[in-house]
Amino acid sequence: MPSRISKSKIKRGKKAPKEIRSKLKRRASKTRVADGPPIDREGMEGEFTLRLVEGKIKLYAKFRRKWYSVELS
């Protein structure tokens, strides 16, 4: 499980490393919507996407570099 970084751990007046700055800026993103199943190379860990596959809506979640789906309709 990734550790959380709080803004209080960064000392004022010093520039935080790029990795920490990017984690602090990360926000919850919108769920992506597209056609066809996602490929394993796309998306990031923990991401969700809604896909229209063979006329059915599926919710995909990425876990440990692999996409898993649940049929919604």
mmCIF file of the N, C-alpha and C atoms, coordinates in Angstrom:
data_MODEL
# 
_entry.id   MODEL 
# 
loop_
_atom_site.group_PDB 
_atom_site.id 
_atom_site.type_symbol 
_atom_site.label_atom_id 
_atom_site.label_alt_id 
_atom_site.label_comp_id 
_atom_site.label_asym_id 
_atom_site.label_entity_id 
_atom_site.label_seq_id 
_atom_site.pdbx_PDB_ins_code 
_atom_site.Cartn_x 
_atom_site.Cartn_y 
_atom_site.Cartn_z 
_atom_site.occupancy 
_atom_site.B_iso_or_equiv 
_atom_site.pdbx_formal_charge 
_atom_site.auth_seq_id 
_atom_site.auth_comp_id 
_atom_site.auth_asym_id 
_atom_site.auth_atom_id 
_atom_site.pdbx_PDB_model_num 
ATOM 1   N N  . MET A 1 1  ? 0.848   -1.174 0.000   1.00 0.00 ? 1  MET A N  1 
ATOM 2   C CA . MET A 1 1  ? 0.000   0.000  0.000   1.00 0.00 ? 1  MET A CA 1 
ATOM 3   C C  . MET A 1 1  ? 0.891   1.234  0.000   1.00 0.00 ? 1  MET A C  1 
ATOM 4   N N  . PRO A 1 2  ? 0.661   2.173  -0.918  1.00 0.00 ? 2  PRO A N  1 
ATOM 5   C CA . PRO A 1 2  ? 1.500   3.364  -0.985  1.00 0.00 ? 2  PRO A CA 1 
ATOM 6   C C  . PRO A 1 2  ? 1.314   4.229  0.251   1.00 0.00 ? 2  PRO A C  1 
ATOM 7   N N  . SER A 1 3  ? 2.402   4.824  0.685   1.00 0.00 ? 3  SER A N  1 
ATOM 8   C CA . SER A 1 3  ? 2.315   5.694  1.852   1.00 0.00 ? 3  SER A CA 1 
ATOM 9   C C  . SER A 1 3  ? 1.805   7.069  1.438   1.00 0.00 ? 3  SER A C  1 
ATOM 10  N N  . ARG A 1 4  ? 1.117   7.722  2.360   1.00 0.00 ? 4  ARG A N  1 
ATOM 11  C CA . ARG A 1 4  ? 0.603   9.069  2.094   1.00 0.00 ? 4  ARG A CA 1 
ATOM 12  C C  . ARG A 1 4  ? 1.631   10.073 2.572   1.00 0.00 ? 4  ARG A C  1 
ATOM 13  N N  . ILE A 1 5  ? 1.736   11.144 1.847   1.00 0.00 ? 5  ILE A N  1 
ATOM 14  C CA . ILE A 1 5  ? 2.672   12.206 2.188   1.00 0.00 ? 5  ILE A CA 1 
ATOM 15  C C  . ILE A 1 5  ? 1.862   13.441 2.509   1.00 0.00 ? 5  ILE A C  1 
ATOM 16  N N  . SER A 1 6  ? 2.055   13.969 3.689   1.00 0.00 ? 6  SER A N  1 
ATOM 17  C CA . SER A 1 6  ? 1.307   15.168 4.055   1.00 0.00 ? 6  SER A CA 1 
ATOM 18  C C  . SER A 1 6  ? 2.153   16.402 3.799   1.00 0.00 ? 6  SER A C  1 
ATOM 19  N N  . LYS A 1 7  ? 1.464   17.528 3.570   1.00 0.00 ? 7  LYS A N  1 
ATOM 20  C CA . LYS A 1 7  ? 2.158   18.778 3.309   1.00 0.00 ? 7  LYS A CA 1 
ATOM 21  C C  . LYS A 1 7  ? 2.968   19.217 4.522   1.00 0.00 ? 7  LYS A C  1 
ATOM 22  N N  . SER A 1 8  ? 2.579   18.769 5.716   1.00 0.00 ? 8  SER A N  1 
ATOM 23  C CA . SER A 1 8  ? 3.281   19.185 6.930   1.00 0.00 ? 8  SER A CA 1 
ATOM 24  C C  . SER A 1 8  ? 4.689   18.608 7.003   1.00 0.00 ? 8  SER A C  1 
ATOM 25  N N  . LYS A 1 9  ? 4.974   17.534 6.269   1.00 0.00 ? 9  LYS A N  1 
ATOM 26  C CA . LYS A 1 9  ? 6.301   16.917 6.290   1.00 0.00 ? 9  LYS A CA 1 
ATOM 27  C C  . LYS A 1 9  ? 7.317   17.686 5.437   1.00 0.00 ? 9  LYS A C  1 
ATOM 28  N N  . ILE A 1 10 ? 6.830   18.614 4.625   1.00 0.00 ? 10 ILE A N  1 
ATOM 29  C CA . ILE A 1 10 ? 7.726   19.397 3.782   1.00 0.00 ? 10 ILE A CA 1 
ATOM 30  C C  . ILE A 1 10 ? 8.058   20.691 4.507   1.00 0.00 ? 10 ILE A C  1 
ATOM 31  N N  . LYS A 1 11 ? 9.338   20.938 4.713   1.00 0.00 ? 11 LYS A N  1 
ATOM 32  C CA . LYS A 1 11 ? 9.761   22.143 5.425   1.00 0.00 ? 11 LYS A CA 1 
ATOM 33  C C  . LYS A 1 11 ? 9.558   23.363 4.547   1.00 0.00 ? 11 LYS A C  1 
ATOM 34  N N  . ARG A 1 12 ? 9.109   24.428 5.168   1.00 0.00 ? 12 ARG A N  1 
ATOM 35  C CA . ARG A 1 12 ? 8.879   25.667 4.430   1.00 0.00 ? 12 ARG A CA 1 
ATOM 36  C C  . ARG A 1 12 ? 10.217  26.242 3.960   1.00 0.00 ? 12 ARG A C  1 
ATOM 37  N N  . GLY A 1 13 ? 10.187  26.843 2.766   1.00 0.00 ? 13 GLY A N  1 
ATOM 38  C CA . GLY A 1 13 ? 11.382  27.469 2.229   1.00 0.00 ? 13 GLY A CA 1 
ATOM 39  C C  . GLY A 1 13 ? 12.246  26.525 1.407   1.00 0.00 ? 13 GLY A C  1 
ATOM 40  N N  . LYS A 1 14 ? 12.017  25.239 1.525   1.00 0.00 ? 14 LYS A N  1 
ATOM 41  C CA . LYS A 1 14 ? 12.782  24.262 0.740   1.00 0.00 ? 14 LYS A CA 1 
ATOM 42  C C  . LYS A 1 14 ? 11.863  23.648 -0.296  1.00 0.00 ? 14 LYS A C  1 
ATOM 43  N N  . LYS A 1 15 ? 12.402  23.430 -1.468  1.00 0.00 ? 15 LYS A N  1 
ATOM 44  C CA . LYS A 1 15 ? 11.623  22.832 -2.537  1.00 0.00 ? 15 LYS A CA 1 
ATOM 45  C C  . LYS A 1 15 ? 11.625  21.312 -2.354  1.00 0.00 ? 15 LYS A C  1 
ATOM 46  N N  . ALA A 1 16 ? 10.448  20.740 -2.365  1.00 0.00 ? 16 ALA A N  1 
ATOM 47  C CA . ALA A 1 16 ? 10.313  19.297 -2.203  1.00 0.00 ? 16 ALA A CA 1 
ATOM 48  C C  . ALA A 1 16 ? 10.789  18.588 -3.465  1.00 0.00 ? 16 ALA A C  1 
ATOM 49  N N  . PRO A 1 17 ? 11.261  17.347 -3.333  1.00 0.00 ? 17 PRO A N  1 
ATOM 50  C CA . PRO A 1 17 ? 11.642  16.579 -4.523  1.00 0.00 ? 17 PRO A CA 1 
ATOM 51  C C  . PRO A 1 17 ? 10.450  16.417 -5.467  1.00 0.00 ? 17 PRO A C  1 
ATOM 52  N N  . LYS A 1 18 ? 10.745  16.257 -6.737  1.00 0.00 ? 18 LYS A N  1 
ATOM 53  C CA . LYS A 1 18 ? 9.714   16.168 -7.775  1.00 0.00 ? 18 LYS A CA 1 
ATOM 54  C C  . LYS A 1 18 ? 8.695   15.063 -7.473  1.00 0.00 ? 18 LYS A C  1 
ATOM 55  N N  . GLU A 1 19 ? 9.163   13.925 -6.988  1.00 0.00 ? 19 GLU A N  1 
ATOM 56  C CA . GLU A 1 19 ? 8.270   12.797 -6.698  1.00 0.00 ? 19 GLU A CA 1 
ATOM 57  C C  . GLU A 1 19 ? 7.232   13.182 -5.635  1.00 0.00 ? 19 GLU A C  1 
ATOM 58  N N  . ILE A 1 20 ? 7.657   13.877 -4.603  1.00 0.00 ? 20 ILE A N  1 
ATOM 59  C CA . ILE A 1 20 ? 6.743   14.289 -3.541  1.00 0.00 ? 20 ILE A CA 1 
ATOM 60  C C  . ILE A 1 20 ? 5.775   15.346 -4.051  1.00 0.00 ? 20 ILE A C  1 
ATOM 61  N N  . ARG A 1 21 ? 6.267   16.295 -4.829  1.00 0.00 ? 21 ARG A N  1 
ATOM 62  C CA . ARG A 1 21 ? 5.386   17.334 -5.379  1.00 0.00 ? 21 ARG A CA 1 
ATOM 63  C C  . ARG A 1 21 ? 4.294   16.721 -6.243  1.00 0.00 ? 21 ARG A C  1 
ATOM 64  N N  . SER A 1 22 ? 4.652   15.722 -7.049  1.00 0.00 ? 22 SER A N  1 
ATOM 65  C CA . SER A 1 22 ? 3.654   15.113 -7.933  1.00 0.00 ? 22 SER A CA 1 
ATOM 66  C C  . SER A 1 22 ? 2.611   14.352 -7.118  1.00 0.00 ? 22 SER A C  1 
ATOM 67  N N  . LYS A 1 23 ? 3.000   13.719 -6.009  1.00 0.00 ? 23 LYS A N  1 
ATOM 68  C CA . LYS A 1 23 ? 2.031   13.013 -5.172  1.00 0.00 ? 23 LYS A CA 1 
ATOM 69  C C  . LYS A 1 23 ? 1.094   13.991 -4.480  1.00 0.00 ? 23 LYS A C  1 
ATOM 70  N N  . LEU A 1 24 ? 1.597   15.146 -4.083  1.00 0.00 ? 24 LEU A N  1 
ATOM 71  C CA . LEU A 1 24 ? 0.761   16.142 -3.436  1.00 0.00 ? 24 LEU A CA 1 
ATOM 72  C C  . LEU A 1 24 ? -0.243  16.750 -4.406  1.00 0.00 ? 24 LEU A C  1 
ATOM 73  N N  . LYS A 1 25 ? 0.128   16.861 -5.672  1.00 0.00 ? 25 LYS A N  1 
ATOM 74  C CA . LYS A 1 25 ? -0.748  17.461 -6.676  1.00 0.00 ? 25 LYS A CA 1 
ATOM 75  C C  . LYS A 1 25 ? -1.801  16.481 -7.189  1.00 0.00 ? 25 LYS A C  1 
ATOM 76  N N  . ARG A 1 26 ? -1.583  15.193 -6.972  1.00 0.00 ? 26 ARG A N  1 
ATOM 77  C CA . ARG A 1 26 ? -2.478  14.179 -7.509  1.00 0.00 ? 26 ARG A CA 1 
ATOM 78  C C  . ARG A 1 26 ? -3.876  14.346 -6.930  1.00 0.00 ? 26 ARG A C  1 
ATOM 79  N N  . ARG A 1 27 ? -4.847  14.365 -7.763  1.00 0.00 ? 27 ARG A N  1 
ATOM 80  C CA . ARG A 1 27 ? -6.243  14.517 -7.361  1.00 0.00 ? 27 ARG A CA 1 
ATOM 81  C C  . ARG A 1 27 ? -7.029  13.331 -7.915  1.00 0.00 ? 27 ARG A C  1 
ATOM 82  N N  . ALA A 1 28 ? -8.186  13.122 -7.353  1.00 0.00 ? 28 ALA A N  1 
ATOM 83  C CA . ALA A 1 28 ? -9.058  12.090 -7.888  1.00 0.00 ? 28 ALA A CA 1 
ATOM 84  C C  . ALA A 1 28 ? -9.459  12.513 -9.291  1.00 0.00 ? 28 ALA A C  1 
ATOM 85  N N  . SER A 1 29 ? -9.306  11.627 -10.228 1.00 0.00 ? 29 SER A N  1 
ATOM 86  C CA . SER A 1 29 ? -9.634  11.958 -11.607 1.00 0.00 ? 29 SER A CA 1 
ATOM 87  C C  . SER A 1 29 ? -11.018 11.417 -11.956 1.00 0.00 ? 29 SER A C  1 
ATOM 88  N N  . LYS A 1 30 ? -11.563 11.931 -13.034 1.00 0.00 ? 30 LYS A N  1 
ATOM 89  C CA . LYS A 1 30 ? -12.840 11.427 -13.513 1.00 0.00 ? 30 LYS A CA 1 
ATOM 90  C C  . LYS A 1 30 ? -12.652 10.009 -14.022 1.00 0.00 ? 30 LYS A C  1 
ATOM 91  N N  . THR A 1 31 ? -13.701 9.222  -13.906 1.00 0.00 ? 31 THR A N  1 
ATOM 92  C CA . THR A 1 31 ? -13.673 7.878  -14.469 1.00 0.00 ? 31 THR A CA 1 
ATOM 93  C C  . THR A 1 31 ? -13.695 8.010  -15.984 1.00 0.00 ? 31 THR A C  1 
ATOM 94  N N  . ARG A 1 32 ? -12.778 7.350  -16.645 1.00 0.00 ? 32 ARG A N  1 
ATOM 95  C CA . ARG A 1 32 ? -12.706 7.428  -18.105 1.00 0.00 ? 32 ARG A CA 1 
ATOM 96  C C  . ARG A 1 32 ? -13.822 6.609  -18.736 1.00 0.00 ? 32 ARG A C  1 
ATOM 97  N N  . VAL A 1 33 ? -14.269 7.054  -19.893 1.00 0.00 ? 33 VAL A N  1 
ATOM 98  C CA . VAL A 1 33 ? -15.317 6.369  -20.643 1.00 0.00 ? 33 VAL A CA 1 
ATOM 99  C C  . VAL A 1 33 ? -14.793 6.146  -22.058 1.00 0.00 ? 33 VAL A C  1 
ATOM 100 N N  . ALA A 1 34 ? -14.915 4.902  -22.563 1.00 0.00 ? 34 ALA A N  1 
ATOM 101 C CA . ALA A 1 34 ? -14.419 4.586  -23.904 1.00 0.00 ? 34 ALA A CA 1 
ATOM 102 C C  . ALA A 1 34 ? -15.103 3.320  -24.418 1.00 0.00 ? 34 ALA A C  1 
ATOM 103 N N  . ASP A 1 35 ? -14.775 2.952  -25.633 1.00 0.00 ? 35 ASP A N  1 
ATOM 104 C CA . ASP A 1 35 ? -15.281 1.724  -26.244 1.00 0.00 ? 35 ASP A CA 1 
ATOM 105 C C  . ASP A 1 35 ? -14.196 0.662  -26.228 1.00 0.00 ? 35 ASP A C  1 
ATOM 106 N N  . GLY A 1 36 ? -14.605 -0.603 -26.059 1.00 0.00 ? 36 GLY A N  1 
ATOM 107 C CA . GLY A 1 36 ? -13.672 -1.724 -26.074 1.00 0.00 ? 36 GLY A CA 1 
ATOM 108 C C  . GLY A 1 36 ? -12.935 -1.878 -24.751 1.00 0.00 ? 36 GLY A C  1 
ATOM 109 N N  . PRO A 1 37 ? -12.449 -3.082 -24.481 1.00 0.00 ? 37 PRO A N  1 
ATOM 110 C CA . PRO A 1 37 ? -11.748 -3.326 -23.216 1.00 0.00 ? 37 PRO A CA 1 
ATOM 111 C C  . PRO A 1 37 ? -10.389 -2.622 -23.179 1.00 0.00 ? 37 PRO A C  1 
ATOM 112 N N  . PRO A 1 38 ? -9.935  -2.223 -21.985 1.00 0.00 ? 38 PRO A N  1 
ATOM 113 C CA . PRO A 1 38 ? -8.615  -1.591 -21.883 1.00 0.00 ? 38 PRO A CA 1 
ATOM 114 C C  . PRO A 1 38 ? -7.509  -2.636 -22.022 1.00 0.00 ? 38 PRO A C  1 
ATOM 115 N N  . ILE A 1 39 ? -6.348  -2.196 -22.472 1.00 0.00 ? 39 ILE A N  1 
ATOM 116 C CA . ILE A 1 39 ? -5.200  -3.096 -22.539 1.00 0.00 ? 39 ILE A CA 1 
ATOM 117 C C  . ILE A 1 39 ? -4.384  -2.905 -21.260 1.00 0.00 ? 39 ILE A C  1 
ATOM 118 N N  . ASP A 1 40 ? -3.620  -3.914 -20.872 1.00 0.00 ? 40 ASP A N  1 
ATOM 119 C CA . ASP A 1 40 ? -2.889  -3.881 -19.607 1.00 0.00 ? 40 ASP A CA 1 
ATOM 120 C C  . ASP A 1 40 ? -1.899  -2.725 -19.511 1.00 0.00 ? 40 ASP A C  1 
ATOM 121 N N  . ARG A 1 41 ? -1.377  -2.246 -20.639 1.00 0.00 ? 41 ARG A N  1 
ATOM 122 C CA . ARG A 1 41 ? -0.391  -1.157 -20.614 1.00 0.00 ? 41 ARG A CA 1 
ATOM 123 C C  . ARG A 1 41 ? -1.010  0.206  -20.297 1.00 0.00 ? 41 ARG A C  1 
ATOM 124 N N  . GLU A 1 42 ? -2.318  0.350  -20.507 1.00 0.00 ? 42 GLU A N  1 
ATOM 125 C CA . GLU A 1 42 ? -2.922  1.666  -20.276 1.00 0.00 ? 42 GLU A CA 1 
ATOM 126 C C  . GLU A 1 42 ? -3.429  1.785  -18.836 1.00 0.00 ? 42 GLU A C  1 
ATOM 127 N N  . GLY A 1 43 ? -3.493  3.022  -18.365 1.00 0.00 ? 43 GLY A N  1 
ATOM 128 C CA . GLY A 1 43 ? -4.011  3.291  -17.034 1.00 0.00 ? 43 GLY A CA 1 
ATOM 129 C C  . GLY A 1 43 ? -2.995  3.080  -15.932 1.00 0.00 ? 43 GLY A C  1 
ATOM 130 N N  . MET A 1 44 ? -3.380  3.536  -14.747 1.00 0.00 ? 44 MET A N  1 
ATOM 131 C CA . MET A 1 44 ? -2.520  3.424  -13.573 1.00 0.00 ? 44 MET A CA 1 
ATOM 132 C C  . MET A 1 44 ? -3.191  2.536  -12.527 1.00 0.00 ? 44 MET A C  1 
ATOM 133 N N  . GLU A 1 45 ? -2.409  2.034  -11.615 1.00 0.00 ? 45 GLU A N  1 
ATOM 134 C CA . GLU A 1 45 ? -2.897  1.207  -10.517 1.00 0.00 ? 45 GLU A CA 1 
ATOM 135 C C  . GLU A 1 45 ? -4.040  1.920  -9.787  1.00 0.00 ? 45 GLU A C  1 
ATOM 136 N N  . GLY A 1 46 ? -5.157  1.215  -9.565  1.00 0.00 ? 46 GLY A N  1 
ATOM 137 C CA . GLY A 1 46 ? -6.290  1.783  -8.853  1.00 0.00 ? 46 GLY A CA 1 
ATOM 138 C C  . GLY A 1 46 ? -7.244  2.602  -9.704  1.00 0.00 ? 46 GLY A C  1 
ATOM 139 N N  . GLU A 1 47 ? -6.985  2.695  -10.981 1.00 0.00 ? 47 GLU A N  1 
ATOM 140 C CA . GLU A 1 47 ? -7.823  3.489  -11.882 1.00 0.00 ? 47 GLU A CA 1 
ATOM 141 C C  . GLU A 1 47 ? -9.082  2.713  -12.268 1.00 0.00 ? 47 GLU A C  1 
ATOM 142 N N  . PHE A 1 48 ? -10.160 3.460  -12.522 1.00 0.00 ? 48 PHE A N  1 
ATOM 143 C CA . PHE A 1 48 ? -11.422 2.893  -12.991 1.00 0.00 ? 48 PHE A CA 1 
ATOM 144 C C  . PHE A 1 48 ? -11.726 3.429  -14.379 1.00 0.00 ? 48 PHE A C  1 
ATOM 145 N N  . THR A 1 49 ? -12.421 2.616  -15.183 1.00 0.00 ? 49 THR A N  1 
ATOM 146 C CA . THR A 1 49 ? -12.868 3.061  -16.494 1.00 0.00 ? 49 THR A CA 1 
ATOM 147 C C  . THR A 1 49 ? -14.166 2.346  -16.845 1.00 0.00 ? 49 THR A C  1 
ATOM 148 N N  . LEU A 1 50 ? -15.079 3.079  -17.470 1.00 0.00 ? 50 LEU A N  1 
ATOM 149 C CA . LEU A 1 50 ? -16.320 2.499  -17.975 1.00 0.00 ? 50 LEU A CA 1 
ATOM 150 C C  . LEU A 1 50 ? -16.123 2.228  -19.457 1.00 0.00 ? 50 LEU A C  1 
ATOM 151 N N  . ARG A 1 51 ? -16.485 1.037  -19.895 1.00 0.00 ? 51 ARG A N  1 
ATOM 152 C CA . ARG A 1 51 ? -16.296 0.664  -21.299 1.00 0.00 ? 51 ARG A CA 1 
ATOM 153 C C  . ARG A 1 51 ? -17.543 0.017  -21.862 1.00 0.00 ? 51 ARG A C  1 
ATOM 154 N N  . LEU A 1 52 ? -17.796 0.305  -23.120 1.00 0.00 ? 52 LEU A N  1 
ATOM 155 C CA . LEU A 1 52 ? -18.862 -0.350 -23.858 1.00 0.00 ? 52 LEU A CA 1 
ATOM 156 C C  . LEU A 1 52 ? -18.220 -1.484 -24.645 1.00 0.00 ? 52 LEU A C  1 
ATOM 157 N N  . VAL A 1 53 ? -18.537 -2.726 -24.246 1.00 0.00 ? 53 VAL A N  1 
ATOM 158 C CA . VAL A 1 53 ? -17.946 -3.914 -24.862 1.00 0.00 ? 53 VAL A CA 1 
ATOM 159 C C  . VAL A 1 53 ? -19.082 -4.831 -25.318 1.00 0.00 ? 53 VAL A C  1 
ATOM 160 N N  . GLU A 1 54 ? -19.137 -5.088 -26.610 1.00 0.00 ? 54 GLU A N  1 
ATOM 161 C CA . GLU A 1 54 ? -20.154 -5.957 -27.207 1.00 0.00 ? 54 GLU A CA 1 
ATOM 162 C C  . GLU A 1 54 ? -21.566 -5.538 -26.787 1.00 0.00 ? 54 GLU A C  1 
ATOM 163 N N  . GLY A 1 55 ? -21.835 -4.217 -26.778 1.00 0.00 ? 55 GLY A N  1 
ATOM 164 C CA . GLY A 1 55 ? -23.147 -3.690 -26.459 1.00 0.00 ? 55 GLY A CA 1 
ATOM 165 C C  . GLY A 1 55 ? -23.487 -3.673 -24.976 1.00 0.00 ? 55 GLY A C  1 
ATOM 166 N N  . LYS A 1 56 ? -22.535 -4.042 -24.115 1.00 0.00 ? 56 LYS A N  1 
ATOM 167 C CA . LYS A 1 56 ? -22.766 -4.057 -22.671 1.00 0.00 ? 56 LYS A CA 1 
ATOM 168 C C  . LYS A 1 56 ? -21.803 -3.091 -21.987 1.00 0.00 ? 56 LYS A C  1 
ATOM 169 N N  . ILE A 1 57 ? -22.293 -2.430 -20.932 1.00 0.00 ? 57 ILE A N  1 
ATOM 170 C CA . ILE A 1 57 ? -21.439 -1.507 -20.176 1.00 0.00 ? 57 ILE A CA 1 
ATOM 171 C C  . ILE A 1 57 ? -20.718 -2.297 -19.088 1.00 0.00 ? 57 ILE A C  1 
ATOM 172 N N  . LYS A 1 58 ? -19.392 -2.107 -19.027 1.00 0.00 ? 58 LYS A N  1 
ATOM 173 C CA . LYS A 1 58 ? -18.582 -2.785 -18.014 1.00 0.00 ? 58 LYS A CA 1 
ATOM 174 C C  . LYS A 1 58 ? -17.745 -1.759 -17.258 1.00 0.00 ? 58 LYS A C  1 
ATOM 175 N N  . LEU A 1 59 ? -17.597 -2.005 -15.965 1.00 0.00 ? 59 LEU A N  1 
ATOM 176 C CA . LEU A 1 59 ? -16.720 -1.195 -15.131 1.00 0.00 ? 59 LEU A CA 1 
ATOM 177 C C  . LEU A 1 59 ? -15.430 -1.980 -14.945 1.00 0.00 ? 59 LEU A C  1 
ATOM 178 N N  . TYR A 1 60 ? -14.308 -1.361 -15.316 1.00 0.00 ? 60 TYR A N  1 
ATOM 179 C CA . TYR A 1 60 ? -13.003 -1.991 -15.174 1.00 0.00 ? 60 TYR A CA 1 
ATOM 180 C C  . TYR A 1 60 ? -12.214 -1.295 -14.068 1.00 0.00 ? 60 TYR A C  1 
ATOM 181 N N  . ALA A 1 61 ? -11.465 -2.080 -13.301 1.00 0.00 ? 61 ALA A N  1 
ATOM 182 C CA . ALA A 1 61 ? -10.576 -1.547 -12.266 1.00 0.00 ? 61 ALA A CA 1 
ATOM 183 C C  . ALA A 1 61 ? -9.208  -2.174 -12.474 1.00 0.00 ? 61 ALA A C  1 
ATOM 184 N N  . LYS A 1 62 ? -8.147  -1.367 -12.361 1.00 0.00 ? 62 LYS A N  1 
ATOM 185 C CA . LYS A 1 62 ? -6.794  -1.880 -12.549 1.00 0.00 ? 62 LYS A CA 1 
ATOM 186 C C  . LYS A 1 62 ? -6.192  -2.225 -11.190 1.00 0.00 ? 62 LYS A C  1 
ATOM 187 N N  . PHE A 1 63 ? -5.761  -3.474 -11.042 1.00 0.00 ? 63 PHE A N  1 
ATOM 188 C CA . PHE A 1 63 ? -5.175  -3.974 -9.801  1.00 0.00 ? 63 PHE A CA 1 
ATOM 189 C C  . PHE A 1 63 ? -3.974  -4.842 -10.146 1.00 0.00 ? 63 PHE A C  1 
ATOM 190 N N  . ARG A 1 64 ? -2.833  -4.479 -9.586  1.00 0.00 ? 64 ARG A N  1 
ATOM 191 C CA . ARG A 1 64 ? -1.585  -5.216 -9.830  1.00 0.00 ? 64 ARG A CA 1 
ATOM 192 C C  . ARG A 1 64 ? -1.317  -5.423 -11.318 1.00 0.00 ? 64 ARG A C  1 
ATOM 193 N N  . ARG A 1 65 ? -1.373  -4.305 -12.067 1.00 0.00 ? 65 ARG A N  1 
ATOM 194 C CA . ARG A 1 65 ? -1.049  -4.247 -13.496 1.00 0.00 ? 65 ARG A CA 1 
ATOM 195 C C  . ARG A 1 65 ? -1.991  -5.040 -14.396 1.00 0.00 ? 65 ARG A C  1 
ATOM 196 N N  . LYS A 1 66 ? -3.180  -5.402 -13.903 1.00 0.00 ? 66 LYS A N  1 
ATOM 197 C CA . LYS A 1 66 ? -4.138  -6.138 -14.712 1.00 0.00 ? 66 LYS A CA 1 
ATOM 198 C C  . LYS A 1 66 ? -5.522  -5.536 -14.511 1.00 0.00 ? 66 LYS A C  1 
ATOM 199 N N  . TRP A 1 67 ? -6.331  -5.498 -15.587 1.00 0.00 ? 67 TRP A N  1 
ATOM 200 C CA . TRP A 1 67 ? -7.680  -4.964 -15.531 1.00 0.00 ? 67 TRP A CA 1 
ATOM 201 C C  . TRP A 1 67 ? -8.674  -6.068 -15.176 1.00 0.00 ? 67 TRP A C  1 
ATOM 202 N N  . TYR A 1 68 ? -9.609  -5.755 -14.281 1.00 0.00 ? 68 TYR A N  1 
ATOM 203 C CA . TYR A 1 68 ? -10.691 -6.661 -13.900 1.00 0.00 ? 68 TYR A CA 1 
ATOM 204 C C  . TYR A 1 68 ? -12.003 -5.944 -14.189 1.00 0.00 ? 68 TYR A C  1 
ATOM 205 N N  . SER A 1 69 ? -13.023 -6.718 -14.603 1.00 0.00 ? 69 SER A N  1 
ATOM 206 C CA . SER A 1 69 ? -14.277 -6.068 -15.003 1.00 0.00 ? 69 SER A CA 1 
ATOM 207 C C  . SER A 1 69 ? -15.501 -6.646 -14.285 1.00 0.00 ? 69 SER A C  1 
ATOM 208 N N  . VAL A 1 70 ? -16.521 -5.800 -14.216 1.00 0.00 ? 70 VAL A N  1 
ATOM 209 C CA . VAL A 1 70 ? -17.825 -6.167 -13.701 1.00 0.00 ? 70 VAL A CA 1 
ATOM 210 C C  . VAL A 1 70 ? -18.833 -5.657 -14.717 1.00 0.00 ? 70 VAL A C  1 
ATOM 211 N N  . GLU A 1 71 ? -19.756 -6.513 -15.118 1.00 0.00 ? 71 GLU A N  1 
ATOM 212 C CA . GLU A 1 71 ? -20.776 -6.102 -16.079 1.00 0.00 ? 71 GLU A CA 1 
ATOM 213 C C  . GLU A 1 71 ? -21.855 -5.310 -15.366 1.00 0.00 ? 71 GLU A C  1 
ATOM 214 N N  . LEU A 1 72 ? -22.202 -4.147 -15.918 1.00 0.00 ? 72 LEU A N  1 
ATOM 215 C CA . LEU A 1 72 ? -23.203 -3.290 -15.303 1.00 0.00 ? 72 LEU A CA 1 
ATOM 216 C C  . LEU A 1 72 ? -24.552 -3.378 -16.002 1.00 0.00 ? 72 LEU A C  1 
ATOM 217 N N  . SER A 1 73 ? -24.574 -3.834 -17.247 1.00 0.00 ? 73 SER A N  1 
ATOM 218 C CA . SER A 1 73 ? -25.863 -3.938 -17.945 1.00 0.00 ? 73 SER A CA 1 
ATOM 219 C C  . SER A 1 73 ? -25.942 -5.230 -18.715 1.00 0.00 ? 73 SER A C  1 
# 
